[in-house]
Structures are given as C-alpha cells and as structure tokens.
C-alpha cells in the first residue's frame, strides 16, 4: 500500500486535499462545443481584431470548408497540422478547421519563431500540412512532401467533397512545445479530454459566458494561449485579439488570462470591466495578486507545460494570510512526494506530481524524456499516469498548496541551499517594487534584478537581510526600468544572467585598470 508509512490522519488528508472534485464534462470534444454556439448564436461575434470581426456562424462555415480541403490533402484523426501564423482572425479559422478533421494543431508564432526552431517543430511533430499567412510563407521550412496552405488565400475555401472522420476524446487537440530555454524544445500532445476537463468545468471555465470579452494577449505557441482562445470560444464569448498594445485589449475585456509579468504591465484601474483574472506560468508577486483581487475574482494557478495548462487553481483573498496556488482542479489529483516518490505528511515540503485527466500522453518522439517526466500513478492505479511537475510545494493545514519554487531553481550558495523565489518574494514586498528575480551569479553569491529603476538597492538588500539568512542576501541588487520578457511573457532569466555576467566582467576590468 503506497500510503502505509503515513499516519491514519495523513492518509485521510492525502485524499481529502489531493483529489480535486469529481465533475461531469458534458462535451468531450473542443470543436463540438464551439459548433454548438455557432448553431445557437450564429450572429454573435466570436472574435475581433484591428476593427474586423468574425461571427460564430462565419467562423464555423469557413472552418468547415477549410477542413474539407485538409481532408482532401490527406489529413486524418491523429495527424498534426502546423498552424504557423500570428494572432489574427484567420488563425482561429485554421485552428477550428484542424480540429474538425480530428487532427491536432501545432501553433507557432511565425513572426517571432527562429527558422531553426520551426524546422525542429516540423520534424518532431511530423506536420505534413502547414497553415500560414501569405506574407509569412517564405519563412516556413517546407521539407519535400509537405504542403503549405495560406489561410488568407481564397483557394482553400473553395467548396469540394470531403468527409471528415469522427474524432475521439483521446485524440490530440494541440501540440505545444516547451520554451527550450534549458535545451531542446520538447513537444507535448494534449488531448480533447485533457482540454475540455479544464475549460468545461469550474473554476477552469472562469465563468466565461456569451457576452463576455476575453483578451487574447499571449504568444499563440504558449499553452496558456489555448486557455484564452479555446476557453473563450467553447463558451460563446468574444475573443479580443490584441495588436501591439496589450493594455488596449485588456481595457475592453471582462476576462484576463496572463502571466504575472504580462499582468504587471496592465493597470487594473484602467480595466473597469474585468471581473475575472487568472495567472500562471511563473510565481505571482503577492502585491500584484492583492491589487487585482480587490477589483476582480483573481485566480492564482500552477501547471507546467507537461500538464494541461494548469492543474491547481485558487481564488485569492487580499485578507488571506498567504498567497497559495489553491487546490487540484476537477477530476485531477496532486501529490506532494519525496525523492523516492512517497507521499509526505501535510506541512512537509516535497515535489508536486499531478494525476488525473490533466495528464497528456507524453513527450513527442522521446520515450526517454517521457519516462523521466511521466510515471504510472500508484495511487489512482488502473493504468493511469502521473506527471512530475518539478514544482516544490506543501499542503497548508487548510488544504491549499503553497508553491515554494522549482526543483531546478533550488541552488547552493556557500554550501547552503537557497530557494531563489523566496528571495524575489521578499524584494517584491518592498513598497514600489513591481517585479523581482534572483539568480545565482557564482558559487558564492546571488544577484537580484528589480523594477522599476527607482527601487533603492540598499533598502532592498536590507529587506532580504531582515527576512532571510545571511547567505540569501544578494551581493548586488540591480534596478532596471523593466525586466526583459520571453516570447511567452515570462521574465527572461537568460538575458538577465548574461547581464549579470557582463556586469561582473566589467567590474573586474575596472578593478584591473585601477
């Protein structure tokens, strides 16, 4: 019995806290949920972008004709179709068309993705057909035998006979690739069952309903963009696709899904219509959560790429003693395990593993990586799998999860183990400090970056010294006007580490010159 080492009380709490509520999912196929709104409300606006609009009836009609074309090109359930485009209305038509064929779409932002990464995605996902826009066609790496279709060309929408084969809930919905900042990007295939379990239950549905306006702010290759796009369309709301101005899209929205970095650039006072906000992708600063939670339902969430967007959600109360990542979402489980994958008692820190309907099939074309990240679930059994999140956490006495950093961000400084996020969290509690990130500079010291530029570095170091052991105090705190961002809207730690190295080298050269 996997729980026999726990006390009877902790065995009981393992299931009470670790198992999300059971909830029915009334429509297990994403495109069927969208089609229902097209039938019921064909004249409702599905999306708007740069002044142009698309109704649900138009979206469904265009997607059906394009799907027939894809079927004539040989696309079948289980296939992968590249969606190499930019935020746009044609992007939505292509996405729905792919789902109608039973295939999975593979999104990449053609305007920002390097050619080498696009080529890696094509090889790994086996995308024999790629959808794009005419102006970006020359940038698409097209191996022999592959077909390129321009979404803004009339030709794909010419009627023709084709019969789409029925899809199954365990067929792929989309393939998302990790950022690749620590190596080669890995592809994860996410099924319809995975996606509808998040979007069509609460709180993952975010209460979205017809009449809502959901801002589409994120890079389309980021798994959280699927939450924005599909979460909106499966509930009959209007997707507000942003241009260059993120804040402009947010100002007219009622629902925001974002990373904390993206959200920190939006003024809640300028968004009076926003009633629901969800953040994930990186730790959320407590002041940011408090600021938004005073105006809207604010959900702090957690989930790596290897699960389906998020597997824990918690609505934050500004009066709460701590900011947590909540509890497992419906039909999912979270286990806090030790290095031997044994459950830990409530209150002890361990690595979070996720189980249930949020667990995708695994990493594309990499059995070794799948074996490293995914394992048989000994608690649910029945052939189910669980996924290693690489997030550290512990259960609070109330049954919520505290996020305590990443296993790959636990570093040793002067022989002591330091959680980098804990240092950043102290810095972000300083009045006037909007964002902070802490990095290991060398074996003996840390460096922190804060924004905006008027944060006092000496006061920042004193705050850490007052709150944490001496070895956690950064050797240097560097104020910047803004922290650099990755394409996915997270803090770009690679760029900051390079800046830290340059500052160290510059200081050394200056000392040598003296």
C-alpha positions as CSV (number, residue, x, y, z in Angstrom):
1,X,0.0,0.0,0.0
2,X,1.7,3.3,-1.1
3,X,0.3,5.2,2.0
4,X,1.2,2.8,4.8
5,X,4.1,4.9,6.1
6,X,1.7,7.8,6.8
7,X,-0.4,8.2,10.0
8,X,-4.1,7.4,9.6
9,X,-4.8,11.2,9.7
10,X,-2.3,11.9,6.9
11,X,-3.6,9.0,4.9
12,X,-7.1,10.6,5.1
13,X,-5.8,14.1,4.2
14,X,-3.8,12.7,1.3
15,X,-7.0,12.0,-0.5
16,X,-9.1,14.8,1.0
17,X,-6.6,17.5,0.0
18,X,-5.0,15.8,-3.0
19,X,-8.1,14.8,-5.0
20,X,-10.0,17.5,-6.9
21,X,-13.8,17.3,-7.0
22,X,-15.4,14.9,-9.5
23,X,-17.3,16.8,-12.2
24,X,-19.0,15.8,-15.4
25,X,-17.7,17.1,-18.7
26,X,-20.8,17.4,-20.9
27,X,-18.9,17.9,-24.2
28,X,-15.6,15.9,-24.5
29,X,-14.7,17.4,-27.9
30,X,-13.5,21.0,-28.1
31,X,-14.8,21.8,-31.6
32,X,-18.2,20.4,-30.9
33,X,-18.6,22.9,-28.0
34,X,-17.7,25.7,-30.4
35,X,-20.1,24.4,-33.1
36,X,-22.9,24.4,-30.6
37,X,-22.5,28.2,-30.2
38,X,-22.4,28.6,-33.9
39,X,-25.7,26.8,-34.3
40,X,-27.4,28.6,-31.3
41,X,-26.0,32.1,-31.9
42,X,-24.6,32.3,-35.4
43,X,-24.6,36.2,-35.4
44,X,-22.7,36.6,-32.1
45,X,-19.2,37.9,-32.5
46,X,-16.6,35.2,-32.0
47,X,-13.6,37.5,-32.4
48,X,-12.4,41.0,-33.2
49,X,-9.0,42.2,-34.3
50,X,-7.9,45.6,-35.6
51,X,-11.5,46.6,-36.2
52,X,-12.5,43.5,-38.1
53,X,-15.0,41.0,-36.6
54,X,-16.0,37.4,-37.2
55,X,-19.3,35.8,-36.1
56,X,-19.6,32.3,-34.8
57,X,-21.6,31.4,-37.9
58,X,-18.8,32.7,-40.2
59,X,-16.1,31.0,-38.1
60,X,-17.9,27.6,-38.4
61,X,-18.7,28.0,-42.1
62,X,-15.2,29.0,-43.1
63,X,-13.6,26.3,-40.9
64,X,-15.8,23.6,-42.3
65,X,-14.8,24.4,-45.9
66,X,-11.1,24.6,-45.0
67,X,-11.5,21.3,-43.0
68,X,-12.8,19.6,-46.2
69,X,-9.8,20.9,-48.1
70,X,-7.5,19.5,-45.4
71,X,-9.2,16.1,-45.6
72,X,-8.7,16.1,-49.4
73,X,-5.0,16.8,-48.6
74,X,-4.9,13.6,-46.6
75,X,-5.3,15.0,-43.0
76,X,-6.8,12.4,-40.7
77,X,-7.5,11.9,-37.0
78,X,-4.2,11.5,-35.1
79,X,-2.3,13.8,-37.6
80,X,-0.6,17.0,-36.7
81,X,-1.1,20.2,-38.7
82,X,1.2,23.2,-38.4
83,X,-0.5,26.5,-37.5
84,X,2.4,28.8,-38.2
85,X,0.7,32.2,-38.1
86,X,0.2,35.3,-36.0
87,X,-2.6,36.5,-33.8
88,X,-5.4,37.0,-36.3
89,X,-8.9,36.0,-37.3
90,X,-7.5,33.6,-40.0
91,X,-5.6,31.9,-37.2
92,X,-8.9,31.0,-35.5
93,X,-10.4,29.6,-38.7
94,X,-7.3,27.4,-39.2
95,X,-7.4,26.2,-35.6
96,X,-11.1,25.2,-35.8
97,X,-10.6,23.6,-39.2
98,X,-7.9,21.4,-38.0
99,X,-10.0,20.2,-35.0
100,X,-12.9,19.4,-37.4
101,X,-10.6,17.0,-39.2
102,X,-9.8,15.1,-36.0
103,X,-6.2,16.3,-36.2
104,X,-4.2,18.3,-33.6
105,X,-3.0,21.8,-34.4
106,X,0.6,22.8,-33.7
107,X,0.8,26.6,-33.0
108,X,3.9,28.7,-33.6
109,X,4.2,32.5,-34.0
110,X,5.6,32.7,-37.4
111,X,6.7,36.3,-36.9
112,X,8.9,35.6,-33.8
113,X,10.0,32.0,-34.0
114,X,13.5,31.4,-35.4
115,X,13.7,29.2,-38.5
116,X,15.7,26.6,-36.7
117,X,13.0,26.1,-34.1
118,X,10.3,26.0,-36.8
119,X,12.3,23.2,-38.5
120,X,12.6,21.3,-35.2
121,X,8.8,21.6,-34.7
122,X,8.1,20.3,-38.2
123,X,10.4,17.3,-37.7
124,X,9.2,16.5,-34.2
125,X,5.5,16.9,-34.8
126,X,5.5,15.5,-38.3
127,X,3.4,18.3,-39.7
128,X,2.9,17.3,-43.4
129,X,0.5,20.2,-43.9
130,X,1.2,23.7,-42.6
131,X,-1.2,26.6,-42.4
132,X,0.2,30.1,-42.5
133,X,-0.4,33.6,-43.9
134,X,0.7,34.6,-47.4
135,X,3.2,37.2,-46.2
136,X,4.9,34.7,-44.0
137,X,5.0,31.7,-46.4
138,X,8.7,32.3,-47.4
139,X,9.7,31.8,-43.7
140,X,8.1,28.4,-43.4
141,X,10.7,25.5,-43.6
142,X,9.0,23.1,-46.0
143,X,10.6,19.7,-46.4
144,X,9.8,17.6,-49.5
145,X,6.4,16.1,-49.5
146,X,4.9,18.8,-47.2
147,X,2.1,21.1,-48.2
148,X,1.7,24.8,-47.4
149,X,-1.7,26.4,-47.3
150,X,-2.2,30.2,-46.9
151,X,-5.2,31.0,-44.6
152,X,-5.7,34.4,-46.3
153,X,-5.9,33.0,-49.8
154,X,-9.4,32.3,-51.2
155,X,-8.3,29.0,-52.7
156,X,-8.6,26.9,-49.5
157,X,-12.2,28.0,-49.1
158,X,-13.5,26.7,-52.5
159,X,-16.2,24.1,-51.8
160,X,-15.4,20.5,-52.6
161,X,-16.4,17.0,-51.4
162,X,-14.7,15.6,-48.3
163,X,-16.0,13.6,-45.3
164,X,-14.2,14.3,-42.0
165,X,-13.7,11.2,-39.9
166,X,-15.1,11.4,-36.3
167,X,-12.7,12.4,-33.6
168,X,-12.3,10.7,-30.2
169,X,-11.8,12.5,-26.8
170,X,-8.4,10.9,-26.6
171,X,-7.3,12.2,-30.0
172,X,-4.9,15.1,-29.9
173,X,-6.3,18.7,-29.7
174,X,-3.0,20.6,-29.9
175,X,0.8,20.0,-29.6
176,X,2.6,22.6,-27.5
177,X,6.4,22.9,-27.3
178,X,8.3,23.9,-24.2
179,X,10.3,27.1,-24.4
180,X,13.6,25.3,-24.8
181,X,15.5,27.8,-22.6
182,X,17.2,24.9,-20.9
183,X,17.9,22.9,-24.1
184,X,15.9,21.5,-27.0
185,X,12.2,22.3,-27.1
186,X,10.1,19.3,-26.2
187,X,6.7,18.7,-27.8
188,X,3.7,17.6,-25.6
189,X,0.5,16.3,-27.2
190,X,-2.6,17.4,-25.4
191,X,-5.9,15.6,-26.0
192,X,-9.5,16.9,-26.2
193,X,-10.2,15.1,-22.9
194,X,-7.4,17.0,-21.3
195,X,-8.6,20.4,-22.6
196,X,-12.3,20.0,-22.0
197,X,-11.7,18.8,-18.5
198,X,-10.1,22.2,-17.7
199,X,-12.3,24.5,-19.9
200,X,-15.7,23.0,-19.3
201,X,-15.6,22.6,-15.6
202,X,-15.2,25.3,-12.9
203,X,-13.1,27.1,-11.9
204,X,-11.1,26.4,-15.1
205,X,-14.0,27.7,-17.2
206,X,-13.5,31.1,-15.4
207,X,-17.3,31.6,-15.5
208,X,-17.0,32.7,-19.2
209,X,-20.4,33.0,-20.9
210,X,-21.9,34.6,-24.0
211,X,-21.4,38.4,-23.8
212,X,-18.0,38.2,-22.1
213,X,-14.9,39.6,-23.8
214,X,-11.8,37.5,-23.3
215,X,-8.5,39.2,-24.1
216,X,-6.0,37.2,-26.3
217,X,-2.7,38.6,-25.0
218,X,-0.3,35.7,-25.1
219,X,2.0,34.1,-27.7
220,X,0.0,31.5,-29.6
221,X,2.7,28.9,-29.1
222,X,2.3,29.2,-25.3
223,X,0.0,26.7,-23.7
224,X,-1.8,29.4,-21.7
225,X,-2.9,30.9,-25.1
226,X,-5.1,27.8,-25.5
227,X,-6.8,28.8,-22.3
228,X,-7.6,32.2,-23.7
229,X,-8.6,31.1,-27.2
230,X,-10.4,27.8,-26.5
231,X,-11.8,28.9,-23.2
232,X,-13.5,31.8,-24.9
233,X,-14.8,30.0,-28.0
234,X,-16.1,27.0,-26.1
235,X,-18.3,29.3,-24.0
236,X,-19.6,31.5,-26.8
237,X,-17.8,34.7,-25.8
238,X,-15.9,37.3,-27.9
239,X,-12.1,36.9,-28.3
240,X,-10.4,40.3,-28.2
241,X,-7.2,39.7,-30.2
242,X,-4.6,42.2,-29.3
243,X,-2.4,44.3,-31.6
244,X,0.8,45.8,-30.3
245,X,-0.9,47.4,-27.3
246,X,-1.6,44.8,-24.7
247,X,-3.3,47.3,-22.4
248,X,-5.7,48.4,-25.1
249,X,-7.1,44.9,-25.4
250,X,-7.3,44.5,-21.6
251,X,-9.2,47.7,-21.2
252,X,-12.3,46.4,-23.0
253,X,-12.1,42.8,-21.7
254,X,-14.1,41.1,-18.9
255,X,-11.7,38.1,-18.5
256,X,-7.9,38.1,-18.5
257,X,-5.6,35.1,-18.6
258,X,-1.9,36.1,-18.3
259,X,1.5,35.5,-16.8
260,X,2.3,37.7,-13.8
261,X,4.9,39.5,-15.9
262,X,2.3,40.5,-18.6
263,X,-0.3,41.4,-15.9
264,X,2.1,43.6,-14.1
265,X,2.2,45.9,-17.1
266,X,-1.6,46.4,-17.0
267,X,-3.2,49.0,-14.7
268,X,-6.3,47.4,-13.0
269,X,-7.8,50.9,-12.6
270,X,-7.9,51.2,-16.4
271,X,-9.8,47.9,-16.7
272,X,-13.2,48.6,-15.0
273,X,-15.0,45.8,-16.9
274,X,-12.6,43.0,-15.9
275,X,-14.4,40.6,-13.5
276,X,-12.1,37.6,-13.6
277,X,-8.3,37.2,-13.8
278,X,-6.2,34.1,-13.9
279,X,-2.4,34.0,-13.7
280,X,0.1,31.1,-14.1
281,X,3.4,30.3,-15.8
282,X,5.6,31.8,-13.0
283,X,5.3,32.8,-9.4
284,X,2.9,35.7,-8.8
285,X,4.0,38.6,-6.5
286,X,1.7,39.0,-3.6
287,X,1.2,42.7,-4.1
288,X,0.1,42.1,-7.7
289,X,-2.4,39.5,-6.6
290,X,-3.7,41.8,-3.9
291,X,-4.1,44.7,-6.3
292,X,-6.2,42.7,-8.8
293,X,-8.1,40.7,-6.2
294,X,-9.6,43.9,-4.7
295,X,-11.3,44.5,-8.1
296,X,-12.0,41.1,-9.6
297,X,-12.1,37.3,-8.9
298,X,-8.4,36.6,-9.0
299,X,-7.1,33.0,-9.5
300,X,-3.5,32.1,-8.8
301,X,-2.8,28.9,-10.7
302,X,0.0,26.4,-11.3
303,X,0.9,23.9,-14.1
304,X,4.0,23.2,-16.2
305,X,3.8,22.5,-20.0
306,X,3.7,18.8,-19.3
307,X,0.2,19.0,-17.8
308,X,-2.8,20.7,-19.4
309,X,-2.2,24.4,-18.8
310,X,-2.9,24.3,-15.0
311,X,-3.8,21.6,-12.5
312,X,-4.3,23.8,-9.4
313,X,-6.3,27.0,-9.0
314,X,-7.1,29.1,-6.0
315,X,-9.1,32.3,-5.7
316,X,-7.1,34.8,-3.8
317,X,-8.5,36.9,-0.9
318,X,-6.4,40.0,-0.2
319,X,-7.2,39.5,3.5
320,X,-5.7,35.9,3.5
321,X,-2.5,35.2,5.4
322,X,-0.7,33.8,2.4
323,X,-0.9,33.5,-1.4
324,X,-1.4,29.9,-2.4
325,X,-1.9,28.1,-5.7
326,X,-5.2,26.6,-4.4
327,X,-6.3,23.1,-4.9
328,X,-6.5,20.4,-7.6
329,X,-8.9,21.2,-10.4
330,X,-11.8,18.8,-11.1
331,X,-11.0,15.2,-12.0
332,X,-7.3,15.8,-11.2
333,X,-5.0,14.9,-8.3
334,X,-1.9,16.5,-6.8
335,X,0.6,14.5,-4.7
336,X,3.4,16.0,-2.6
337,X,6.1,13.4,-2.8
338,X,9.7,12.9,-1.5
339,X,12.7,11.9,-3.7
340,X,11.5,8.2,-3.6
341,X,8.0,9.2,-4.7
342,X,6.5,8.5,-1.3
343,X,3.7,10.8,-0.1
344,X,4.8,13.4,2.6
345,X,2.7,14.4,5.6
346,X,0.8,17.7,5.5
347,X,3.1,20.6,6.0
348,X,6.3,18.9,4.7
349,X,8.0,20.2,1.5
350,X,8.2,17.9,-1.5
351,X,7.9,17.8,-5.2
352,X,4.4,18.0,-6.7
353,X,3.2,15.3,-9.1
354,X,-0.1,15.7,-11.0
355,X,-2.5,12.9,-11.9
356,X,-6.0,12.5,-13.4
357,X,-7.4,13.9,-16.6
358,X,-4.9,16.8,-16.8
359,X,-2.1,14.3,-17.8
360,X,-1.3,14.3,-21.6
361,X,0.0,11.3,-23.5
362,X,3.7,12.3,-23.1
363,X,6.6,13.9,-25.0
364,X,6.6,13.5,-28.7
365,X,9.2,11.2,-30.2
366,X,11.2,11.0,-27.0
367,X,10.5,7.9,-24.9
368,X,13.4,8.6,-22.5
369,X,12.0,12.0,-21.7
370,X,8.5,10.7,-21.3
371,X,9.8,8.1,-18.9
372,X,11.6,10.8,-16.9
373,X,8.6,13.2,-16.7
374,X,5.7,10.7,-16.6
375,X,5.3,7.6,-14.4
376,X,2.5,5.1,-13.6
377,X,0.2,6.5,-10.9
378,X,0.3,4.1,-8.0
379,X,-2.4,6.0,-6.2
380,X,-5.1,6.1,-8.8
381,X,-3.9,2.8,-10.4
382,X,-5.9,1.4,-13.4
383,X,-3.2,2.2,-15.9
384,X,-3.3,5.9,-15.1
385,X,-0.2,8.1,-15.3
386,X,1.1,11.0,-13.2
387,X,3.5,13.7,-14.3
388,X,6.4,15.2,-12.5
389,X,5.9,19.0,-12.3
390,X,9.3,19.9,-10.9
391,X,7.5,22.4,-8.6
392,X,8.1,22.3,-4.9
393,X,5.2,22.7,-2.5
394,X,3.5,21.7,0.7
395,X,-0.1,21.5,1.9
396,X,-1.3,24.1,4.3
397,X,-3.4,23.0,7.3
398,X,-6.4,24.3,5.4
399,X,-5.8,22.0,2.4
400,X,-4.3,24.6,0.0
401,X,-0.9,24.3,-1.8
402,X,1.9,26.6,-1.2
403,X,4.3,26.9,-4.2
404,X,7.9,27.0,-2.9
405,X,9.9,27.3,-6.2
406,X,11.2,24.9,-8.7
407,X,13.5,22.0,-8.1
408,X,15.7,23.4,-10.9
409,X,15.8,26.8,-9.1
410,X,17.0,25.4,-5.7
411,X,20.7,26.4,-5.7
412,X,23.6,26.1,-3.3
413,X,25.4,29.2,-2.2
414,X,28.3,28.9,0.2
415,X,27.2,25.4,0.8
416,X,23.7,26.4,1.8
417,X,20.5,25.6,-0.2
418,X,18.6,28.6,-1.3
419,X,15.2,28.9,-2.9
420,X,15.6,31.8,-5.4
421,X,11.9,32.6,-5.5
422,X,11.9,33.2,-1.7
423,X,14.5,36.0,-2.2
424,X,12.5,37.5,-5.0
425,X,9.3,37.3,-3.0
426,X,10.9,39.4,-0.2
427,X,12.0,42.0,-2.7
428,X,8.6,42.2,-4.3
429,X,7.1,43.0,-0.9
430,X,9.0,46.3,-0.9
431,X,6.9,49.4,-1.5
432,X,7.3,50.5,-5.1
433,X,8.9,47.2,-6.3
434,X,6.8,45.8,-9.1
435,X,8.8,42.7,-10.1
436,X,12.0,41.0,-9.0
437,X,14.1,38.0,-10.0
438,X,17.1,36.4,-8.3
439,X,19.8,34.4,-10.0
440,X,22.9,32.5,-8.8
441,X,25.8,34.6,-10.0
442,X,28.6,32.2,-8.9
443,X,29.3,29.6,-6.2
444,X,29.4,32.3,-3.5
445,X,26.8,34.9,-4.4
446,X,23.4,35.8,-5.8
447,X,22.3,38.8,-7.9
448,X,18.8,40.2,-7.9
449,X,17.1,42.4,-10.6
450,X,14.2,44.6,-9.6
451,X,12.0,47.1,-11.4
452,X,11.2,49.9,-11.7
453,X,14.6,51.7,-11.8
454,X,13.9,53.9,-8.7
455,X,13.9,50.9,-6.3
456,X,16.7,51.6,-3.7
457,X,19.2,48.7,-3.9
458,X,20.5,49.3,-0.3
459,X,16.9,49.1,1.1
460,X,16.3,46.0,-1.0
461,X,19.3,44.2,0.4
462,X,18.4,45.3,4.0
463,X,14.9,43.8,3.5
464,X,16.3,40.5,2.5
465,X,18.8,40.5,5.4
466,X,15.9,41.2,7.8
467,X,13.8,38.4,6.5
468,X,16.2,35.6,5.4
469,X,19.5,34.0,6.5
470,X,22.7,35.9,5.5
471,X,23.6,33.6,2.7
472,X,20.3,34.5,0.9
473,X,21.2,38.2,0.7
474,X,22.1,39.1,-2.9
475,X,25.6,40.5,-3.4
476,X,24.0,43.1,-5.7
477,X,20.5,44.4,-6.4
478,X,20.2,45.9,-9.9
479,X,17.3,48.2,-10.6
480,X,16.0,48.3,-14.1
481,X,13.2,50.3,-15.8
482,X,11.6,47.0,-16.8
483,X,12.6,43.3,-16.7
484,X,13.1,41.6,-20.1
485,X,10.5,39.2,-21.2
486,X,10.5,35.9,-23.2
487,X,8.1,35.4,-26.1
488,X,5.8,33.7,-23.6
489,X,5.5,36.7,-21.4
490,X,7.7,35.4,-18.6
491,X,10.8,37.1,-17.1
492,X,13.8,36.4,-19.4
493,X,16.3,34.9,-17.0
494,X,18.8,34.0,-19.7
495,X,19.1,37.7,-20.7
496,X,19.4,38.8,-17.1
497,X,22.1,36.2,-16.4
498,X,24.1,37.5,-19.3
499,X,23.7,41.0,-18.0
500,X,25.0,39.8,-14.6
501,X,28.0,38.2,-16.2
502,X,28.7,41.4,-18.2
503,X,28.5,43.5,-15.0
504,X,30.8,41.1,-13.2
505,X,33.3,41.2,-16.1
506,X,33.1,45.0,-16.3
507,X,33.7,45.4,-12.6
508,X,36.7,43.1,-12.8
509,X,38.1,45.0,-15.8
510,X,37.6,48.3,-13.9
511,X,39.4,47.0,-10.9
512,X,42.3,45.8,-13.1
513,X,42.5,49.2,-14.7
514,X,42.9,50.8,-11.3
